[in-house]
Amino acid sequence: MNAAELRDKTPDELRDQLAELKKESFNLRFQQATNQLENTARMKVVRRDTARVKTVLNEMAAAAAGEE
């Protein structure tokens, strides 16, 4: 996922995606704690995707505040 794809989505869709990423992050951390995690690189990808979604949401919020 890249930022250009995220900018095409609505804020509600982004919030839903953020919730899914947080759930996945929790599950990955739980698997790591129980030594069941097979793909350790997925943790990094999920963490960065979460940051991208938050960044785009903040950009949208700043743009909306600037218009007012």
C-alpha positions as CSV (number, residue, x, y, z in Angstrom):
1,M,0.0,0.0,0.0
2,N,1.3,3.5,-0.8
3,A,0.2,6.9,0.3
4,A,-1.3,7.8,-3.2
5,E,-3.8,4.9,-2.8
6,L,-4.6,6.0,0.7
7,R,-5.3,9.6,-0.4
8,D,-8.1,8.4,-2.7
9,K,-10.0,6.9,0.2
10,T,-12.4,8.7,2.5
11,P,-11.6,9.4,6.2
12,D,-14.1,6.7,7.3
13,E,-12.4,4.1,5.1
14,L,-9.0,5.1,6.5
15,R,-10.2,4.8,10.1
16,D,-11.6,1.3,9.3
17,Q,-8.3,0.3,7.7
18,L,-6.4,1.7,10.8
19,A,-8.6,-0.4,13.1
20,E,-7.8,-3.5,11.0
21,L,-4.1,-2.8,11.1
22,K,-4.1,-2.3,14.8
23,K,-5.9,-5.7,15.2
24,E,-3.3,-7.4,13.0
25,S,-0.5,-5.7,14.9
26,F,-1.9,-7.1,18.2
27,N,-2.3,-10.6,16.7
28,L,1.3,-10.5,15.4
29,R,2.7,-9.3,18.8
30,F,0.7,-12.1,20.5
31,Q,2.1,-14.7,18.1
32,Q,5.6,-13.4,18.7
33,A,5.1,-13.7,22.5
34,T,4.0,-17.3,22.2
35,N,6.8,-18.1,19.7
36,Q,4.3,-18.9,16.9
37,L,5.2,-16.0,14.6
38,E,6.6,-17.3,11.3
39,N,6.8,-14.1,9.2
40,T,8.6,-11.6,11.3
41,A,8.9,-9.1,8.5
42,R,5.1,-8.7,8.5
43,M,5.4,-6.8,11.8
44,K,7.5,-4.1,10.2
45,V,5.1,-3.8,7.2
46,V,2.0,-3.5,9.4
47,R,3.8,-0.9,11.6
48,R,4.7,1.3,8.6
49,D,1.3,0.9,7.0
50,T,-0.3,2.1,10.2
51,A,2.0,5.2,10.2
52,R,1.1,5.9,6.6
53,V,-2.7,5.8,7.3
54,K,-2.2,8.1,10.3
55,T,-0.2,10.5,8.3
56,V,-2.8,10.7,5.5
57,L,-5.6,11.2,8.1
58,N,-3.6,14.0,9.7
59,E,-3.0,15.6,6.3
60,M,-6.7,15.5,5.6
61,A,-7.6,16.9,8.9
62,A,-5.1,19.8,8.4
63,A,-6.4,20.5,5.0
64,A,-10.0,20.6,6.3
65,A,-9.0,22.9,9.1
66,G,-7.1,25.2,6.6
67,E,-10.2,25.5,4.4
68,E,-12.3,26.9,7.3
